Amino acid sequence: MQVVYIDMIGPNFPTKEVIPLAHSIDAEACINCGACDPTCPVDAICEEGDVRKIDEGICIDCSACIDSCPVDAISAG
């Protein structure tokens, strides 16, 4: 899992927080086959034009979709 570290300010916060990054689909590699759709437990994948897209606000970074892609178009963050 890829993560981003951010600095927190204030006495009640840790100095750094780990935030997971949502997965993304490479639009140039995606063949719009839909194999990833049923693997997403939160329905974060939708069709947008000729490709699939992952809604970063919904994605829980579970990686279930990565192995389902026959052209390896899905990656973390």
C-alpha positions as CSV (number, residue, x, y, z in Angstrom):
1,M,0.0,0.0,0.0
2,Q,1.3,3.4,-0.9
3,V,1.0,6.1,1.8
4,V,1.5,9.8,2.2
5,Y,2.9,11.3,5.4
6,I,1.6,14.7,6.4
7,D,2.7,17.0,9.3
8,M,0.1,17.7,11.9
9,I,0.1,20.9,13.9
10,G,-0.9,21.2,17.6
11,P,-0.2,19.6,20.9
12,N,-2.9,17.0,20.6
13,F,-1.8,15.6,17.2
14,P,1.1,13.3,16.3
15,T,3.8,14.9,14.2
16,K,2.9,12.7,11.2
17,E,-0.2,10.9,10.0
18,V,-0.3,8.0,7.5
19,I,-3.0,8.5,4.8
20,P,-3.6,5.7,2.3
21,L,-3.9,6.8,-1.3
22,A,-6.8,5.6,-3.5
23,H,-6.2,3.3,-6.4
24,S,-6.4,4.6,-9.9
25,I,-6.9,3.3,-13.5
26,D,-4.6,4.2,-16.3
27,A,-7.0,5.5,-19.0
28,E,-4.6,4.7,-21.8
29,A,-4.2,1.0,-20.7
30,C,-7.8,0.4,-19.7
31,I,-9.8,-1.7,-22.3
32,N,-13.2,-1.0,-20.5
33,C,-13.8,-4.7,-20.0
34,G,-15.5,-4.3,-16.6
35,A,-13.7,-7.1,-14.9
36,C,-12.8,-4.9,-12.0
37,D,-16.4,-3.8,-11.2
38,P,-17.7,-6.8,-9.3
39,T,-14.5,-7.1,-7.3
40,C,-14.9,-3.6,-5.6
41,P,-16.7,-4.1,-2.2
42,V,-17.7,-0.4,-2.0
43,D,-18.7,0.1,-5.7
44,A,-16.1,2.8,-6.3
45,I,-15.5,1.8,-9.9
46,C,-17.7,3.3,-12.6
47,E,-17.7,3.6,-16.4
48,E,-16.6,7.0,-17.7
49,G,-16.6,7.3,-21.5
50,D,-14.5,4.5,-22.9
51,V,-12.8,3.6,-19.7
52,R,-13.4,2.7,-16.1
53,K,-12.6,5.2,-13.3
54,I,-12.2,4.8,-9.5
55,D,-13.9,7.3,-7.3
56,E,-11.1,8.4,-4.9
57,G,-13.6,9.5,-2.4
58,I,-15.2,6.1,-2.1
59,C,-12.1,3.8,-2.7
60,I,-11.0,2.1,0.6
61,D,-7.6,1.0,-0.9
62,C,-8.4,-2.7,-0.4
63,S,-6.6,-3.7,-3.7
64,A,-9.3,-6.2,-4.6
65,C,-9.5,-4.7,-8.2
66,I,-5.8,-4.9,-9.0
67,D,-5.6,-8.7,-9.7
68,S,-8.9,-8.6,-11.7
69,C,-7.5,-6.3,-14.4
70,P,-6.3,-8.4,-17.4
71,V,-4.2,-5.5,-18.7
72,D,-2.7,-4.3,-15.4
73,A,-4.2,-0.9,-15.7
74,I,-5.0,-0.5,-12.0
75,S,-2.4,0.8,-9.6
76,A,-2.2,2.2,-6.0
77,G,-2.2,5.9,-5.7
